[in-house]
Amino acid sequence: MKALRLGTRRSQLATAQSRGVADEVTRLTGQPVELVEITTYGDVSRESLVSIGGTGVFVSALRDALLAGEIDFAVHSLKDLPTAQPPELALAALPPRADPRDALVARDGLGFEELVMAGGAAGPARIGTGSPRRMAQLNAWARGLGREIDTVSIRGNVDTRIGYVRAGELDAVVLAAAGLGRLGRTGEITDLLAPDAVLPAPGQGALAVECTAARPELVAQLARLDDPHTRIAVTAERTLLAALEAGCSAPVGAFADLLADGQTVTELRLRGVVGTPDGAQLVQLSTTGPLPASVEEAAAVGRQLADEMLAKGAAGLMGERAL
Ligand SMILES: NCc1[nH]cc(CCC(=O)O)c1CC(=O)O
């Protein structure tokens, strides 16, 4: 049988998650899969994400290769995908989501509150993250404790980021737990940040399996990896993001969780937050309702919560993201 070509970025994280999906495709369909390496501008550039136009840069080279027929399918981190889906490409599968939470990797095994109270060597604790969403919520959390922190803008791969802590340049960094999990590095996490304190990025922890919409049999084959509950939850989160007219580098957190009655999922709770990077102003809202019966219904939940957030002044806070 001819192998399906799975295009992947070269980074350790991208390779790890592509391998996992490749194995799952083979397990479920018996179809062999080969990995094809694609270099993206986001992998070679050292400029900040904002100056190169957001995380969408990681996605476009893979999509170009899909449309050119150089690869059969691609795996993206869902949170890096723009919310507007190009009609010529299909999100064939959203596999079961991994841990959606953000994770702290701090010096001396410290948790977030311990670190904030302890401070850094010469003043407030220095915590690295390139994400305005994380900055806003971490700063707001520290404010609630009556303390200040220094959020320091960083980027780079997982090794580089954790390296700042190991080298003593930063007291901690914040990363997605799912990414650390896929790299087999959960042992380095010193605190998993509860969504009550830090809402993850919309779609965080979920992968998206994409192929051309022009190959319906391939779409159907890949769809065997799809997890309907993941699709419902992330649709609500991503529609909230889209309805706020915010991009993937905006300070927007959103998390939909499914509430179960025994073994049966009965309700969906969607929480959203927008804030200024200094955490001085946050608009945070939550809604709980019956489990949406379709992605359209899930999208409606996201739009509704976005409208409520906009009515509370969310748009004005997002304007701060240029700073
Ligand atoms: N923005 C980069 C990015 N995109 C996806 C992940 C990994 C985890 C995931 O699937 O959400 C990460 C790293 C991070 O935020 O720490």
The ligand as an SDF file (V2000), in Angstrom:
LIG
                    3D

 16 16  0  0  0  0  0  0  0  0999 V2000
    2.2680   29.0280   20.6300 N   0  0  0  0  0  0  0  0  0  0  0  0
    3.1360   27.9410   20.3860 C   0  0  0  0  0  0  0  0  0  0  0  0
    2.5350   26.6250   20.7090 C   0  0  0  0  0  0  0  0  0  0  0  0
    1.5790   26.0820   19.9130 N   0  0  0  0  0  0  0  0  0  0  0  0
    1.2140   24.8690   20.4420 C   0  0  0  0  0  0  0  0  0  0  0  0
    1.9550   24.6500   21.5790 C   0  0  0  0  0  0  0  0  0  0  0  0
    1.9130   23.3980   22.3760 C   0  0  0  0  0  0  0  0  0  0  0  0
    0.6900   22.8720   22.9750 C   0  0  0  0  0  0  0  0  0  0  0  0
   -0.6530   22.8880   22.3440 C   0  0  0  0  0  0  0  0  0  0  0  0
   -0.9890   21.9890   21.5360 O   0  0  0  0  0  0  0  0  0  0  0  0
   -1.4670   23.7390   22.6900 O   0  0  0  0  0  0  0  0  0  0  0  0
    2.8030   25.7580   21.7670 C   0  0  0  0  0  0  0  0  0  0  0  0
    3.8020   25.9750   22.8320 C   0  0  0  0  0  0  0  0  0  0  0  0
    3.3100   26.6700   24.0700 C   0  0  0  0  0  0  0  0  0  0  0  0
    2.3710   27.4620   24.0340 O   0  0  0  0  0  0  0  0  0  0  0  0
    3.9010   26.4510   25.1320 O   0  0  0  0  0  0  0  0  0  0  0  0
  1  2  1  0
  2  3  1  0
  3  4  1  0
  3 12  2  0
  4  5  1  0
  5  6  2  0
  6  7  1  0
  6 12  1  0
  7  8  1  0
  8  9  1  0
  9 10  2  0
  9 11  1  0
 12 13  1  0
 13 14  1  0
 14 15  2  0
 14 16  1  0
M  END
$$$$
